[in-house]
């Protein structure tokens, strides 16, 4: 009887440890379903995984990445780890485009071109009367780089799901406008000096 009791005790401890993660994920799944910090269709980032929430189950959540692979994430990780949800309250979101120009560029012209491109893009939120709390597109002169004057264009767009497409379209517009206006986008340059080796005797 003592041996049976010892075996039963060991089994109960092992089963308890084995079920601990299952129970943790089960409770985390209930929290996700009731609190809804993420929902099906949301674009989220957790750890090294980024994609759309395909389904939320009791034990795990299925995330479809941008290369169409499915990642199964335990629910406990979504509760205890840091999660970025791009679409929690609405589909609006901010994009940032960084660009450097040559030191001899007309910075006022650069400022005007970037703002015009932002205001003319159909996805950029410009209507203050309709969206009271939005901030208009903004151009920031960030710093003096090694080979360029660095600017940032920041603006809100209607659908953050289109973030990459909007950034790509605006990049095309920026480089086209800069070339038409003669504004140079420099590339990093390094000068390497070779000393003449001593003559061999």
C-alpha positions as CSV (number, residue, x, y, z in Angstrom):
1,X,0.0,0.0,0.0
2,X,2.9,2.4,0.8
3,X,4.4,1.7,-2.6
4,X,1.1,2.3,-4.3
5,X,0.7,5.5,-2.4
6,X,4.1,6.7,-3.5
7,X,3.4,5.8,-7.1
8,X,0.0,7.6,-7.0
9,X,1.6,10.6,-5.4
10,X,4.3,10.8,-8.1
11,X,1.8,10.4,-10.8
12,X,-0.4,13.1,-9.4
13,X,2.5,15.5,-9.2
14,X,3.5,14.7,-12.8
15,X,0.0,15.1,-14.1
16,X,-0.3,18.4,-12.2
17,X,2.8,19.8,-13.8
18,X,1.8,18.4,-17.2
19,X,-1.6,20.0,-17.0
20,X,-0.3,23.3,-15.7
21,X,0.4,24.7,-19.2
22,X,-2.8,23.4,-20.6
23,X,-4.8,25.1,-17.8
24,X,-2.8,28.3,-18.2
25,X,-3.5,28.4,-21.9
26,X,-7.2,27.5,-21.3
27,X,-7.7,30.4,-18.9
28,X,-5.7,32.8,-21.2
29,X,-8.0,31.8,-24.0
30,X,-11.1,32.7,-21.9
31,X,-9.5,36.1,-21.1
32,X,-8.9,36.7,-24.8
33,X,-12.4,35.8,-25.7
34,X,-14.0,38.0,-23.0
35,X,-11.7,41.0,-22.9
36,X,-11.0,40.9,-26.6
37,X,-7.6,42.7,-26.7
38,X,-7.2,41.0,-30.1
39,X,-9.9,40.0,-32.5
40,X,-10.1,37.9,-35.6
41,X,-8.7,39.9,-38.5
42,X,-6.5,42.2,-36.4
43,X,-2.9,42.9,-37.5
44,X,-0.7,42.1,-34.5
45,X,3.0,41.7,-33.7
46,X,4.0,39.4,-30.9
47,X,7.6,38.4,-30.4
48,X,9.0,37.5,-33.9
49,X,5.6,36.8,-35.3
50,X,3.7,39.4,-37.3
51,X,0.4,38.9,-39.2
52,X,-3.3,38.7,-39.1
53,X,-5.3,36.9,-36.4
54,X,-7.0,34.0,-38.2
55,X,-8.7,32.3,-35.3
56,X,-8.8,32.4,-31.5
57,X,-9.3,29.1,-29.9
58,X,-9.4,27.9,-26.3
59,X,-5.8,26.7,-26.1
60,X,-4.0,28.7,-28.9
61,X,-4.4,31.4,-31.4
62,X,-3.7,31.0,-35.1
63,X,-1.8,33.9,-36.8
64,X,-1.4,34.1,-40.6
65,X,1.9,35.8,-41.6
66,X,2.4,37.9,-44.7
67,X,4.0,35.0,-46.5
68,X,0.8,33.0,-45.9
69,X,2.3,30.7,-43.3
70,X,0.3,29.9,-40.2
71,X,1.8,30.2,-36.7
72,X,0.1,28.7,-33.7
73,X,0.8,30.8,-30.6
74,X,-0.2,29.6,-27.1
75,X,-2.8,31.9,-25.6
76,X,-0.7,32.4,-22.5
77,X,2.0,34.2,-24.5
78,X,-0.6,36.7,-25.8
79,X,-1.6,37.5,-22.3
80,X,1.8,37.7,-20.6
81,X,4.0,39.0,-23.5
82,X,4.0,42.3,-25.2
83,X,1.6,42.4,-28.1
84,X,1.2,45.3,-30.7
85,X,-2.3,45.5,-32.2
86,X,-2.4,47.9,-35.1
87,X,-6.2,47.7,-35.4
88,X,-7.4,47.6,-31.8
89,X,-9.8,50.6,-31.8
90,X,-10.0,51.4,-35.5
91,X,-8.3,50.9,-38.8
92,X,-6.5,54.3,-38.6
93,X,-2.8,54.4,-38.1
94,X,0.3,56.5,-38.6
95,X,3.1,56.0,-41.1
96,X,6.6,57.5,-41.1
97,X,8.8,57.9,-44.2
98,X,12.4,58.8,-43.7
99,X,14.4,60.5,-46.5
100,X,17.8,62.2,-46.7
101,X,18.7,65.0,-49.1
102,X,22.0,66.6,-50.0
103,X,23.5,69.4,-47.9
104,X,23.1,71.9,-50.7
105,X,19.3,71.3,-51.0
106,X,16.7,73.9,-50.5
107,X,15.2,72.7,-47.2
108,X,12.0,74.8,-47.6
109,X,11.4,73.2,-51.0
110,X,11.9,69.8,-49.5
111,X,9.4,70.6,-46.8
112,X,6.8,71.8,-49.3
113,X,7.2,68.8,-51.6
114,X,6.8,66.2,-48.8
115,X,3.7,68.0,-47.5
116,X,2.2,68.2,-51.0
117,X,2.7,64.5,-51.6
118,X,1.1,63.6,-48.3
119,X,-1.9,65.9,-48.8
120,X,-2.5,64.7,-52.3
121,X,-2.5,61.0,-51.4
122,X,-6.1,59.6,-51.1
123,X,-5.3,57.4,-48.1
124,X,-4.0,60.3,-45.9
125,X,-6.4,61.7,-43.4
126,X,-6.7,65.5,-44.0
127,X,-10.4,66.2,-43.2
128,X,-10.3,67.9,-39.8
129,X,-14.0,68.6,-39.9
130,X,-14.8,64.9,-40.1
131,X,-12.0,63.7,-37.8
132,X,-11.6,66.2,-35.0
133,X,-8.7,64.5,-33.2
134,X,-6.4,63.8,-36.2
135,X,-3.1,65.6,-36.6
136,X,-2.3,66.8,-40.1
137,X,0.7,65.5,-42.0
138,X,3.9,66.8,-40.6
139,X,7.5,67.1,-41.9
140,X,10.3,67.0,-39.3
141,X,13.9,68.0,-39.9
142,X,15.5,65.3,-37.8
143,X,19.2,65.7,-37.9
144,X,22.4,66.5,-39.8
145,X,23.7,63.2,-41.0
146,X,27.2,62.2,-42.2
147,X,26.2,62.8,-45.8
148,X,22.6,64.0,-45.8
149,X,20.0,66.2,-44.1
150,X,17.5,63.8,-42.7
151,X,13.8,64.5,-42.8
152,X,10.7,62.5,-41.7
153,X,7.2,62.7,-43.2
154,X,4.6,61.6,-40.7
155,X,0.9,61.3,-41.5
156,X,-2.2,59.3,-40.5
157,X,-3.9,57.0,-43.0
158,X,-7.5,55.7,-43.1
159,X,-6.5,52.0,-43.2
160,X,-3.3,50.8,-41.6
161,X,-3.8,47.6,-43.4
162,X,-2.6,49.4,-46.5
163,X,0.5,50.8,-44.7
164,X,3.1,49.1,-46.9
165,X,1.3,50.0,-50.1
166,X,0.9,53.7,-49.1
167,X,4.6,54.0,-48.1
168,X,5.6,52.4,-51.4
169,X,3.4,54.8,-53.4
170,X,4.6,57.8,-51.6
171,X,8.3,56.8,-52.0
172,X,7.7,56.6,-55.8
173,X,6.2,60.1,-55.7
174,X,9.0,61.5,-53.5
175,X,11.8,60.3,-55.7
176,X,10.0,61.5,-58.9
177,X,9.4,65.0,-57.4
178,X,12.9,65.3,-56.1
179,X,14.4,64.4,-59.5
180,X,12.1,66.9,-61.2
181,X,13.2,69.6,-58.8
182,X,16.9,68.7,-58.9
183,X,17.0,67.6,-55.2
184,X,19.7,65.0,-54.6
185,X,19.2,62.0,-52.4
186,X,22.8,61.2,-51.5
187,X,24.2,57.8,-50.6
188,X,26.8,57.2,-47.9
189,X,30.3,57.8,-49.0
190,X,33.6,56.7,-47.5
191,X,37.1,57.8,-48.4
192,X,39.8,55.2,-48.1
193,X,43.4,56.4,-48.3
194,X,46.2,53.9,-49.1
195,X,49.7,54.8,-48.0
196,X,52.5,53.9,-50.4
197,X,54.4,50.9,-49.1
198,X,58.1,51.5,-48.6
199,X,60.3,50.6,-51.4
200,X,62.0,47.2,-51.1
201,X,65.8,47.1,-51.3
